[in-house]
């Protein structure tokens, strides 16, 4: 059980409308969303900065950033949700999925652009900064808008990891689990 109990249906009309806006039709809102919605301000701020909409990165690149960020932060909850919902659409193979939670950029599976992306995620996780070489490598493959998106996604999903891990959220039904080491 999470440390703060999530809302249970029926939801107030405004809360239901906010869930409907971000969940696929017929899908129950995630425990993360239902828990954050217990605080109107927290839920409003989360949605305002959530980057839940498509951005300048392709789905595959976006998911690599999110999955590696969540894995490095030890956030099986969010990693598992993203693998279950987006891995197939992002054309991530089972080996690539495993690498997002394991070897990361060191795995021999990635294109040079993907490796640069994963190295940037790993550097941001480790140091909250990019070296000149790491930044140049990222820029060799991604434009300014995409680089800004990478930085924002890393920061936002690190925040998601703090929330999910701090609340001890249980895995969602059907969510992936980290591969056994």
N, C-alpha and C positions, 0 to 999 in steps of 0.2 A: 504494500500500500504506500502511495506517495506520502511524503511528510506533510503536505497540504492536500486535503481531499479535493479532487476535481469536481466541477459542477456536474450535476446529473440532470437529465431531461425530466420534465420539459424546461426549456431555457426561456428566459425573457426574450421578447420579440427582437430587440436590438442585438442581443447576443446571438440568437439563432441566425439573424441576417448576416452577422459577421462570420459565423461559421460557414454558412451557405456560400459566401463570397470566396472562400479559400479552399473549400473541400470539394472533391468531385461529387456530382449528384448521387445521392443515396448513401454516401460514405459517412460514417459516424465521425464526429470531430475527435482529433487526437487528444490523448491525455494531457499532453503539453499545453494545447490550446485551452482545454477545459479548466486546467489548473490556473493558467495565467488569467483567464477570464474571471476568476474569483476577485481579482482586483481590477476595477475599471481602468484605472490609470495605467497599470502594468500591461493590460491587454491592448489598450489604445497605442501605447508607445511601442510595444512589440510589433504590432501590425504596421505602424507607421514607418518603421525602419527595417522591416523584415526581409526585403529583397525577394519576396515570394513570386514576383512577376518575372517573366522572361527578360533577360538583360542582354548586353552586347556579346556575351559568350554563348557558344553553342551549348546544347544540353549536356553533351559528353564532357566538355571542359568544365562546365559549371559543377557537374556531379563529381568530377575528380577533385575539384577544390573542396567542395563540401565534405565528401567522404573522407578525404585525407585529413582535413581539419578536425572532424569529429573523432576519427580514429586516434589521432595524436593526442587529443584531449581526453581520451578514454571514455568517450560518450557513445556507448553501444546503443543506447536508446535512439538517438537521432541518426547515427550511421545505419542502423537496422531499418529505420523507416525509409530512408533514402534508397537503400539497396532494394528493398521490397517494392517500392513504388516506381523508381526511376531507372534502375540498372538495365533492364531490358530495353527500354526506350532509348537509353544513352549508348546502347550497343557495347556494354561492358561485359567481357567474358568472365566466367567464374575465376580464372586466374587473375584477371585484372581487379576484380572485386576483392579477392584475397590480398592482393598487393596493396590496395588502398589501406588495409588494416595492418599490413606487415612491412614488407621491404620498401614500399613507397617508390621514390625516384630511383632507387638502386635496382629495382626489378628490370630485367631486360625486355620488358613487354612494350615499352612506350615509344612513341615517336619523339623526335628531338623537342618539338613544341610541348608535348605532354610532359616530358621530363623536366623542361624548364619551369613549367607550371607547378609541378609537384615539388621541385626544389625550392621554389618561392614559398609555397605553403609551409614546407618544413623549416625554412629559415625564419619565417614570420612566427611560427610556433616557438622555435627555440630562442629567438632573440628579439622578437617584435620589430625587426628591421631587415632590410635587404642590403647586402654589400653592393658595391658598384658593379661587380661581375654578375651577381645574381639579377640585379635590375636590368643590366644590358642584355643578359640572356633572355629574360622575360620579354623585353622590348623587341628583341630580334624576331619574335613570333606573334606578338600581340600589340595592338595599337593602344593609345593612351586611355581611351574609354574602357577597353578591356582590362588594362592593368588596374585602373581604379576599381573596376568591378571585382577583380581578384582580391584586392586589399579589403574592400568592404565585405565580401563574402567570408573571408578568413576571420575578420573581426566579429561579424554578426554570428557566425556559427560557433565561434569560441564562446560568445555570450550564451548561445543556446546550450552549449555543453555545460557551462556553469549552472544554468537553471535546471536542466534535466538531471545532471549529476547531484547538484545540491538538494534537489527535491526527492532524489532517489526514485525517479519515475520507473515503473515497470515496463518491460518491452511491450510494444503494441502487438495485438494478435496478428500473426503472420509476418512480423518483422524478422529480418535476418539477425543472426547472432554473429559476433566476432568468430573468425575461424580459430580452431584449436591451435595453440602454439606448438 
